[in-house]
């Protein structure tokens, strides 16, 4: 038998043994998971009780641009990838900048670092993580009251408004931060605007502080820590992550992933941080996402660097949301993950509307 063919048979045999073990380990009921060798199991929508005709209509709408410049849309149910479409010359293996989806990934690293004992807890004052910076705390005692949890929830109280100007404007605070030669000092020197823990203010620079926290507590950059503790266990091998001065990983918007690996990260949260027999993200960290800390006029919420979408029954589902139409929806009630990429930088990609129009109605 040729070596390549022999290897293929070996992989099939090991995959069968893997699935058999998973079924036995769950008392005879197969656990939802991606499968052996970290490859997605793929099948038809009907195999997981989804209406293929409705999803076909969704494909037409996406292809025709009804939801803007969408490049990919993936649906996984019960750990099976049942819908995978690419548009506008996008490909399955192409890396896509996921922008603020980076924030949700970074949040998971903080949860892992707490579980490993590198960080005492979310109540830790922010300034405790940065003793190397000479801060004038006495001049502004509010700053001493900022906690790690305030950073995670975008309630730092720091003076920052990145939604007041376009991201392409050189005066946008994200642009000012990017041009500085010390991102941590730039953020820590900002004046205070409100009392910490009281007002939500979307702050990509605050998320950048998480990179400094990870570096100072684990001794590794956020990218190095993610590679060891998150990406390698998940089988994510192809990614890119921009960094700034002083070996600070761009945890605000700098990560590049493939659409399949975006769905893989969502599947991890669908499984409450469990990957096969291994716990990667603490279940308690995932459970926090059930309720919003901040709630807005349309019912949307925010918690720990994730957005929360309101559902008709009053519950919320967490989703990572990146500039231009990058999304990862985690829908526990349907055992489903939906991931998308797009380049809608001048218009909104209303994937939430697409879920309501096609995905949810397709569920049998």
C-alpha positions in Angstrom: 0.0 0.0 0.0 1.4 3.4 -0.9 2.5 5.5 2.1 0.0 8.3 1.5 -2.9 5.9 1.2 -1.7 4.0 4.3 -1.6 7.3 6.2 -5.2 8.1 5.1 -6.4 4.7 6.3 -4.6 5.3 9.7 -6.3 8.7 10.1 -9.7 7.2 9.4 -9.2 4.4 11.9 -8.0 6.8 14.6 -10.9 9.1 13.9 -13.3 6.2 14.3 -11.7 5.2 17.6 -11.8 8.8 18.7 -15.6 9.1 18.1 -16.1 5.7 19.7 -14.3 6.9 22.8 -16.3 10.1 22.9 -19.6 8.2 22.8 -18.5 5.8 25.6 -17.2 8.7 27.7 -20.6 10.4 27.6 -22.6 7.4 28.6 -23.4 6.3 25.1 -24.4 9.8 23.8 -21.9 11.3 21.4 -20.6 14.7 22.7 -20.9 17.6 20.3 -17.4 18.3 19.1 -15.5 19.2 15.9 -13.8 15.8 15.6 -10.4 14.1 15.4 -7.3 15.9 14.1 -9.1 19.3 14.8 -10.8 19.2 11.4 -14.5 20.2 11.1 -16.9 17.4 10.5 -19.1 18.6 7.6 -22.5 17.5 6.5 -25.7 18.8 5.0 -28.0 21.2 6.8 -30.8 18.6 7.0 -28.5 16.2 8.9 -28.7 18.7 11.8 -32.4 19.6 11.3 -31.9 22.8 9.4 -34.1 23.7 6.4 -31.8 23.6 3.3 -34.3 25.5 1.2 -34.3 28.5 3.6 -30.5 28.5 3.7 -30.4 28.4 -0.1 -32.5 31.6 -0.2 -30.0 33.1 2.3 -27.2 32.2 0.0 -28.9 34.1 -2.8 -29.4 37.1 -0.6 -25.7 37.1 0.5 -24.5 36.7 -3.1 -26.7 39.5 -4.3 -25.3 41.9 -1.7 -28.5 42.3 0.4 -26.3 42.3 3.5 -23.4 44.2 2.1 -19.9 43.0 1.2 -20.1 39.7 3.1 -17.1 37.4 2.4 -18.0 34.3 4.3 -20.8 32.8 6.4 -20.5 29.6 8.4 -23.0 27.7 10.5 -22.1 24.8 12.8 -24.7 22.9 14.7 -24.0 20.1 17.2 -20.3 20.4 16.3 -21.0 19.7 12.6 -20.3 22.4 10.0 -23.5 22.4 7.9 -23.2 25.6 6.0 -20.0 27.2 4.6 -20.2 29.7 1.8 -17.6 32.2 0.5 -18.3 35.3 -1.6 -16.4 38.0 -3.5 -13.2 35.9 -4.1 -12.9 35.0 -0.4 -11.5 31.5 0.3 -11.7 29.0 3.1 -8.0 29.2 4.0 -7.6 33.0 3.6 -6.7 34.9 6.8 -9.1 37.8 7.6 -8.5 40.6 10.0 -11.2 40.2 12.6 -10.8 43.6 14.2 -12.6 43.8 17.5 -13.3 40.1 17.6 -9.7 40.3 18.9 -11.2 41.7 22.1 -13.3 38.6 22.8 -10.3 36.3 22.2 -8.2 38.4 24.5 -10.8 38.3 27.2 -10.6 34.5 27.2 -6.8 34.8 27.8 -7.5 36.8 31.0 -9.8 34.1 32.2 -7.2 31.5 31.5 -4.5 33.6 33.3 -6.8 33.9 36.4 -7.4 30.1 36.4 -3.6 29.5 36.3 -3.0 31.9 39.2 -1.1 34.5 37.2 -3.8 37.1 38.1 -5.5 37.2 41.5 -8.9 38.2 40.2 -11.0 40.8 38.3 -11.2 42.9 41.5 -7.4 43.7 41.2 -6.8 47.4 40.7 -5.5 48.3 37.2 -2.5 50.2 38.5 -1.3 47.2 40.4 -0.4 45.6 37.1 1.9 48.5 36.0 4.3 49.3 38.8 6.9 50.3 36.2 5.0 53.4 35.3 5.3 56.6 37.4 1.7 57.6 37.8 0.4 60.7 39.7 -2.4 58.8 41.5 -2.8 61.4 44.2 -3.7 64.0 41.6 -6.5 61.8 40.4 -7.6 59.2 43.0 -10.4 58.0 40.6 -7.7 56.3 38.5 -6.6 54.2 41.5 -10.2 52.8 41.7 -10.2 51.3 38.1 -10.2 47.5 38.4 -9.5 44.8 35.9 -13.3 44.1 35.7 -13.9 47.8 34.8 -11.5 47.3 31.9 -13.2 44.1 30.8 -16.6 45.8 30.9 -15.5 49.0 29.1 -16.3 51.0 32.3 -12.8 52.5 33.0 -14.0 56.1 33.3 -11.0 57.1 31.2 -11.6 60.0 28.8 -12.0 58.3 25.4 -14.5 58.4 22.5 -13.5 56.5 19.5 -17.0 56.6 18.0 -17.0 60.4 17.7 -14.8 60.4 14.5 -14.2 57.8 11.7 -11.5 55.3 12.3 -9.7 56.7 9.3 -9.5 60.1 10.9 -5.9 60.7 12.3 -7.5 62.4 15.4 -9.4 59.3 16.3 -8.1 58.1 19.7 -7.2 54.7 18.2 -5.0 56.5 15.7 -3.4 58.6 18.4 -2.7 55.5 20.4 -1.2 53.7 17.4 1.2 56.5 16.7 2.5 56.7 20.3 5.7 55.0 21.2 4.4 53.5 24.5 0.8 52.2 24.3 0.6 51.4 28.0 1.8 54.9 29.1 -0.5 56.5 26.6 -3.6 54.8 28.1 -2.5 55.1 31.8 -1.9 58.8 31.4 -5.3 59.6 30.0 -7.5 61.9 32.2 -10.6 60.6 33.9 -14.0 61.4 32.7 -16.4 59.4 34.9 -16.3 57.3 38.0 -14.9 53.8 37.2 -17.6 51.1 37.0 -20.5 53.5 36.3 -20.6 54.4 32.6 -20.0 52.2 29.5 -17.6 53.8 26.9 -16.4 51.7 24.1 -12.6 51.8 24.4 -10.2 49.8 22.2 -7.3 51.3 24.1 -8.6 49.9 27.3 -8.5 46.5 25.7 -4.9 47.2 24.8 -4.2 47.4 28.5 -5.0 43.7 28.7 -2.0 43.0 26.6 0.2 44.8 29.2 -1.5 42.9 32.0 -0.9 39.6 30.4 2.8 40.4 29.7 3.4 41.6 33.2 1.7 38.7 34.9 2.6 35.7 32.7 5.9 36.9 31.4 4.8 36.3 27.8 3.2 38.5 25.2 -0.5 38.0 24.6 0.3 36.4 21.3 2.7 33.9 22.9 0.3 33.1 25.7 -2.6 32.7 23.2 -0.5 30.4 21.0 0.3 28.1 24.0 -2.9 28.2 26.0 -5.6 28.7 23.3 -4.6 28.3 19.7 -2.4 25.2 19.9 -5.0 23.3 22.0 -7.7 24.2 19.5 -5.6 23.2 16.5 -5.4 26.8 15.2 -2.1 26.9 13.3 -2.6 29.7 10.8 -3.1 33.1 12.2 -1.4 36.5 12.4 -1.4 39.1 15.2 -0.1 42.6 14.9 2.0 44.1 17.6 3.1 47.5 18.7 6.1 49.0 20.5 7.7 47.2 23.5 6.4 43.8 22.4 2.8 44.7 23.1 0.4 42.6 21.1 -2.4 44.6 19.5 -5.3 43.1 21.6 -7.7 45.8 20.4 -8.1 44.9 16.8 -4.9 43.2 15.5 -5.8 39.5 15.1 -6.2 37.6 11.8 -8.0 34.3 11.6 -9.6 32.0 9.0 -13.4 31.8 9.1 -13.2 28.2 10.1 -11.1 29.1 13.1 -13.4 31.9 14.1 -16.2 29.2 14.2 -13.8 27.0 16.2 -13.3 29.7 18.8 -17.1 30.1 19.0 -17.5 26.3 19.4 -15.2 26.4 22.4 -17.5 28.8 24.1 -20.5 26.8 23.1 -18.9 23.9 25.0 -18.4 26.2 28.0 -14.6 26.3 27.5 -14.2 22.6 27.2 -12.3 21.0 24.2 -12.7 17.2 24.3 -11.5 16.2 27.7 -9.5 19.4 28.2 -10.7 22.5 29.9 -9.2 25.5 28.2 -11.4 28.5 29.3 -12.9 28.2 32.8 -16.6 27.5 32.6 -17.2 30.3 35.1 -15.7 32.7 32.6 -18.1 31.5 30.0 -21.1 31.7 32.4 -20.5 35.4 33.0 -21.7 36.0 29.4 -25.2 35.0 30.2 -26.1 38.4 31.5 -25.2 41.9 30.3 -23.4 44.4 32.6 -24.4 47.3 30.4 -27.6 47.4 28.3 -28.5 49.7 25.5 -31.6 51.1 23.9 -32.1 48.2 21.4 -31.7 45.6 24.1 -28.1 44.8 23.2 -25.7 44.3 26.1 -22.0 44.1 26.8 -20.0 42.0 29.2 -16.3 41.0 29.5 -15.4 42.1 25.9 -18.4 40.4 24.3 -21.6 41.8 23.0 -24.9 40.2 23.9 -27.9 39.9 21.5 -31.4 39.9 23.1 -33.6 37.0 22.3 -37.5 36.9 22.3 -37.6 34.9 25.5 -35.6 37.6 27.4 -32.3 35.7 27.3 -29.1 36.9 25.6 -26.6 35.2 23.3 -23.0 36.3 23.3 -21.4 37.4 20.1 -18.0 38.8 19.1 -18.3 41.8 16.8 -15.5 43.3 14.7 -15.4 46.4 12.5 -16.6 45.9 9.0 -18.8 42.8 9.6 -16.7 40.2 11.5 -19.0 38.2 13.8 -19.0 35.1 15.9 -22.4 34.2 17.4 -22.6 31.5 20.2 -26.2 30.2 20.5 -26.4 27.6 23.3 -30.2 27.0 23.0 -29.7 25.8 19.4 -26.2 24.2 19.9 -25.1 26.5 17.1 -22.3 28.8 16.1 -22.5 31.3 13.3 -19.3 33.1 12.0 -19.0 35.7 9.3 -16.4 38.0 7.7 -17.0 41.0 5.5 -15.6 44.4 4.4 -18.5 46.6 5.1 -16.5 49.6 6.3 -18.9 52.2 5.0 -22.2 50.5 5.8 -23.5 48.2 8.5 -23.5 44.4 8.1 -26.7 43.5 9.9 -26.0 39.8 10.5 -28.4 39.9 13.4 -31.1 40.7 10.9 -29.9 37.8 8.8 -30.1 35.4 11.7 -33.7 36.4 12.3 -34.6 36.3 8.6 -33.0 33.0 7.7 -31.0 31.1 10.3 -33.5 30.9 13.1 -36.5 30.1 10.8 -34.3 27.3 9.3 -34.2 25.5 12.6 -36.6 22.6 12.8 
